[in-house]
Amino acid sequence: MDLLMTRGQDALEAGEVEDAIGHFSALIDHAPDFAEAYHRRATAFFRQEELGLALSDLAQVLTLNPDHFEATYGLGVVMETLDRTDEAFDAYSRVLDTYPTHERALEAVERLRTRVSGQSL
């Protein structure tokens, strides 16, 4: 498991996204209950702009580990990319429920707050 995770992460960092997906997929085949493998593969799918596949893997992560704040943050990023602002805001807010000082989620909530709640007169 460690070898596949390392190879996948190294490939992802090197921009070899297809190779990364292959390693993470092999890891998932060997350890289907390992949430982090789905999370890393979701990141690779997102980099390929395969948003549906990324969402599917993020859903699996959150099924296996509902408190995985990085997967919840990733869900927010995908939703924001899809211009689903309310759902992105909700995901970022859930991150802050688990990890109140998560800087990127704090920035995202602030960025989206006016779009979600409207502007006061």
C-alpha distance (Angstrom), angle and dihedral (degrees) to the residues before:
residue distance angle dihedral
M1 . . .
D2 3.79 . .
L3 3.79 92.1 .
L4 3.81 93.5 51.6
M5 3.80 91.8 46.0
T6 3.80 91.7 49.6
R7 3.79 93.7 46.2
G8 3.80 91.1 47.3
Q9 3.79 93.6 48.9
D10 3.81 92.3 45.3
A11 3.81 90.2 51.1
L12 3.79 91.3 47.7
E13 3.80 91.9 50.6
A14 3.81 89.9 48.4
G15 3.81 91.0 53.2
E16 3.81 92.4 -111.1
V17 3.77 93.0 132.9
E18 3.82 97.8 165.2
D19 3.80 90.7 53.4
A20 3.80 90.6 47.1
I21 3.80 91.0 52.4
G22 3.79 89.6 50.1
H23 3.79 93.1 52.5
F24 3.80 94.1 44.9
S25 3.81 90.6 46.7
A26 3.81 90.5 52.3
L27 3.79 89.0 49.4
I28 3.80 90.6 51.1
D29 3.82 89.7 50.1
H30 3.81 89.6 54.7
A31 3.80 97.5 38.6
P32 3.82 110.0 23.2
D33 3.81 92.5 171.6
F34 3.81 94.6 55.8
A35 3.80 102.5 108.5
E36 3.80 96.4 -168.5
A37 3.81 91.9 62.2
Y38 3.81 89.5 59.5
H39 3.80 90.3 46.0
R40 3.79 93.2 53.4
R41 3.81 91.7 45.4
A42 3.82 89.3 49.9
T43 3.80 87.8 55.4
A44 3.80 90.3 52.0
F45 3.81 91.9 47.9
F46 3.81 89.7 49.9
R47 3.80 90.0 53.6
Q48 3.80 87.8 53.6
E49 3.80 88.9 50.1
E50 3.80 88.9 -117.9
L51 3.79 91.7 141.3
G52 3.81 96.6 167.2
L53 3.79 91.5 54.6
A54 3.79 90.5 45.3
L55 3.82 90.5 51.7
S56 3.79 91.1 48.9
D57 3.80 92.1 53.2
L58 3.81 92.3 44.8
A59 3.80 89.3 52.5
Q60 3.81 88.9 52.9
V61 3.81 91.3 49.6
L62 3.79 91.1 51.9
T63 3.80 91.5 46.5
L64 3.80 89.7 54.5
N65 3.81 95.3 38.5
P66 3.83 115.2 14.5
D67 3.82 91.0 -174.9
H68 3.82 95.6 56.7
F69 3.80 95.6 126.6
E70 3.80 95.5 -173.6
A71 3.81 90.8 55.9
T72 3.79 89.2 48.0
Y73 3.80 88.9 50.4
G74 3.82 89.1 49.1
L75 3.80 88.9 52.1
G76 3.79 87.9 55.0
V77 3.80 91.5 50.3
V78 3.80 92.3 50.9
M79 3.80 92.1 46.5
E80 3.79 90.9 49.2
T81 3.81 90.1 48.9
L82 3.81 88.0 53.2
D83 3.84 88.9 50.0
R84 3.79 90.5 -116.2
T85 3.77 91.4 139.8
D86 3.81 99.4 171.0
E87 3.79 92.3 52.1
A88 3.81 91.5 45.1
F89 3.80 90.8 50.7
D90 3.82 90.6 49.4
A91 3.81 91.8 50.6
Y92 3.80 93.2 48.4
S93 3.80 89.7 47.7
R94 3.82 90.5 52.3
V95 3.81 88.8 53.0
L96 3.80 88.3 57.0
D97 3.81 90.4 50.8
T98 3.81 88.1 61.7
Y99 3.80 99.9 30.0
P100 3.83 110.1 21.2
T101 3.81 95.2 -175.4
H102 3.82 97.6 50.4
E103 3.80 98.4 137.4
R104 3.80 98.9 -156.5
A105 3.81 92.0 48.2
L106 3.81 90.9 48.0
E107 3.80 90.0 51.6
A108 3.80 91.7 46.9
V109 3.81 93.7 49.7
E110 3.78 90.2 50.0
R111 3.81 91.8 46.3
L112 3.82 93.1 50.6
R113 3.81 100.4 35.6
T114 3.81 95.7 93.2
R115 3.80 93.3 44.8
V116 3.80 91.0 51.8
S117 3.79 101.6 40.0
G118 3.78 99.4 27.7
Q119 3.74 128.0 -124.4
S120 3.78 119.8 -68.8
L121 3.78 118.9 -125.8
